[in-house]
């Protein structure tokens, strides 16, 4: 990052600026990599670095013309599960591996565990960065006695509403995720359109599929479009093209947009608010997909980190 040294020099003496990067191992030493710059840094002793691990870095100006970097912690987009269920024991290699499903519904595997396990065992988990360790088996809990009277049967028909909060937002372009303007360094701003010879698409993600939505029919879908960024022709209304996609989290490439486009004019000076999307988006969303924007004009929207309700979905349905 060519401007990093100027950024460091501009920090007032005795003050600290927080930035984001990744751990990088080279020449027998670990560095904090911010953009293209490798910084020699002090490390919090609890951080167990791995190549490419996202880290939080505090840069402090000592007031004497010198800056020091301190790696505070590693971070992830969502907290890792504390419990799970063993699903497979894989022999072979230098150690046996155990595959387990976390309480978040995601499948993981690890060769770090204490004790012996069988498929179906509920387990306690600990994490070193993104590396899980199985600490032990959760003891069985006796089933409660049956109620004195049986509860009434569940209704066979009715209406309901499900709220989905975005677990990630990001921009695809320049050869990957999070490589454009405010989406870099974990910023998660969302852009669409073409600018400077680059084509950009933006997406919001919501995690695993929702089995509770199976068999239901959508009656309305509302989507919280975040505030516009001051980019492109932000002083004029922009016709934004919305799609449903099939990914619960960032895939290796751009998302697969399967429904849309649905065009909505977003006014100049938009400060965020709900719009209606077609109910044809419902099957993709119920299956763990999300919302994407693609195509011109060039426009940008603030991330879920700046507005926790950015990208929020309200799905009204009937049985």
N, C-alpha and C positions, 0 to 999 in steps of 0.2 A: 504494500500500500504506500504509494509514493508520498502521500500527504501525512502519513502517520507521525513522522518526526516533527512536522509543523504543528500538528494537533497536540503532541506532547509538550512542545515548547510554549504553546498558548495556554496551558493550564496554569492558573495563578499559583504562586508559591504557597506551599503548605496545604494545597487542596488536592482532591482526588476525583478522577473521572472513571466511571465504570464502562467497560466495553466487553465485547464477546468475541471469542475465537475458538480454536481447537487445539488440543495437545498434539505436539509433533516431536518425534524422536529422530535425531540426526547427529552424527559425529559423537556418539556416546553420551549425549545429553538430551534432556527433555526441554523443549521450548514451548512458549505460548505463541501460536501462530495467529496473527490478526491480519486478515487479508493476505497479502503476499509477504508480510514482514514477520521474521522470527525474533521474538523477544526473549532474552535471558530473564527469568522470573524466579521469585520465591514461590513456594507451593504450600498450601495448607496441607498438613501432614495426613489429613484424612482423605485427600484426593488420591485415588489410584489411577494414574493416567493410562490411557490406551490410545494408540494412534488414531487421530481423527475425533477423539472424544470432545464434545462441545463443553466449553469452560467459560466461567465468568472471571474477568481480569480487571483488577483495580490498578490504575496507573496514577502514581502520586508524584507531584513535583516537590522536591525538598527545599525549594527557595534558593538553592545555590547553583541553579542551572543544570541539575541532574534530575532524571526521572527514574523511578523504580516501579516494577510491575509485580503484583502479588496475585497469584491464582487463588481465588476465594473458594470455588467449588465447581463441580461438574453439574450439568443440568440436563433434563429431558423434557419433552413436551408434556408428558403426563406422568404422574407418579407410578412406580412399579407396584405390582400386587404383593400383598403380604402373605397370602395363602394361595393354594392351588390344589389340583388333583393330578397325581401321577397317571399318565396314560400309556406309557410304553417304556420298557427297559431294553436298551440296545447294547449287547455285548460287542467286544472287539476293540481294536486300537489300543492306545496306551492306557485307557481307562473306560469303564462302562459309562454310557451316557443314559440320562433319564429325560424323557419327554414328559412335560406336564402342561396342563391348561390352567392359567392363572385365573383369579377371581374376576379379572377384567375380560375373560373370554378369549384371550390371546394365547396361542400355543408357543411355548418356549422349550429349549433343551439345554442341558448343562452336564458337565462332567465333574462338578463340585457338589458333593453331598456327604452327609454323615449318616451312617446306618444303611440298612437294606430296605428296599421298597418293592411293592407290587402294583400293577395297574389298579387304579381305583383308590389308592391310599390318599387321604387328604394330608397335605404337607404344609409346614411353616417355611417361609422363604426369607432370605437376606440378600442384599444386592451390593456388589462392588461396581459402581458405575452401571453399566448395562449387563454385568455378568452375575447370574443368580447362583446362590448356594442354598441347597435344601438342608435345613437345620434338623428336622425331625418330623415325626408323624403326629398329626393332631389326634388326640384321644377321642374315642367314640363317646357320644353323648346319648344317654338313654332317652328314648322317645317319651314325650309327655303322655299322661293318661288320657284316654279319649274323653271328650266333653260329655256331660250328662245328657245333653240332647244334641242331635245332629244339626249342624248349621243348615240354613236353607240352601238349596241348589243355586249355583250361579245363574244369572240371567242369560237367556239364550239370544237375546237381542238388546240393542241399546246403542247409545252414542257415547263418544269420548273424545279426548284430546291428548295428544302426546307432544311434549316439548323436547326438541333436540338442540343442544348447545354445541357450537363448533369446538372440536378438540384441536384443530389446527387450521390456519389459513396461509396461503402462500402463492407465489407466482412462478410459473414455468417459462423459461426463456433463456437465451444466451447459453444454451447447452445444459441446463439443469434447474433445480429448484433453488429459490432464494438467492439469485444472482443478479437481481435488478433493483437498483435504487433502494427504496425503503424496505424491500423484502430481504436485503442482505443482513448478515450477522444475526440471524434469528428474528428480524424485525416483523416478518409475516404480513407486510402490506400486500394488497392484491391489485394487480394491474391487468389491463386488457388492451388489445390493439397493436399497432405498429409504430415504432419510433426509432429513428436513427438507424434504419436498416434491420432492426430486430423485431420479431413477432412474439408477442407476449400473451399468455392466457393465465387466468387466476382461478383458484378453487378454494372451497371450504370443505372440511372433512369432519365426520361425526362418529367415527369408530365402528364397532361391530354391528352386525345386523340386529334388528329388533324382532325377535320371534313373536312378541306380543301383538305385532301388527299384521301377522299372517292371517289371511282370510277376511281382512277388513277392507272397506271401500272408503276412499278419501272423499270428503265433502268440501274441504277447503284447505289450501296450503298458504300460509303466510311466511314471508322471509324478511328478516331485518337487513336491509341494505345499509352498510356503514356510511359514514360521512365521506364525501369526496375529498381527495387530495388536490392540492394546487398544482396540477400537472396538465399538460395538453391544453385544450380549449375549455378550461374549467369555468370560464365565465359565460359559457353557453350550455344549453341542455344537451345531454348525450344519450343517444339511443343505445342501450346496453342489451346484449344478446345473452340470455340466461339458458343454461342447459342443466339436465341431471346427468351425473356421472356415476361410475360403478366402484369407486375406491373408498375404503374406510380410512385410509391414511395415504401419505405421499407414495405413489408407486415409483418404479425406477425411471419411467419416462412420464410424458404428459398423461393426464387422465383420459379414459375412454368416455366421451360424451355420447349418451345413448338416446336422450329425449330432448327435443328443442330444435332450433332456438325459439325462445319466447322473448319478444322484444318489449322493453319497457323504457320510456323516456325518463331519465333522471335529471331533475332541474339543476341549473347553475346554483352554486351555494348550498347544495344538499347537505344537511346536517345529520342525516340518518333517519330511517323510519321503515315501516313495514310496507311491503307490496305483496300482491297476490300472484302466485304462480299457478300454472295449470295443474289439475289433479292427475294428469298423465305422468307427472314426476313421481307419484307416490310409490309405485312398485320398486323403482331404483333406490329410493330413500329407505323404504322398509327393509331392503336387502343389504343395507350397510353402505349405500352410496352417498353422494353429496351433491353440491351445487357448484357449477363452473360458469365463468364468463369468458367469451372469446370473440375475436373479430373487432374491426374498427368501429367507432373512433378510439383513439388512445385516451384512456382514463384510468384513474387509480382511486382506491378506497382504503381507509385506515384499517389496521389489523385488529384481530380479536384481543391482542395484548393492550391496545389503547382503548378499546371498547369491549368489555367482556360479553356484551350482547350482540356484537357484530356477527352476522351470519346465523343468528338464532332462527330456528324453524318452529312453527306451530302447526301441527298436523291434526285437523279435525276429521273424524272418521265415524262410520256407522258399521254395525255388524249385519 
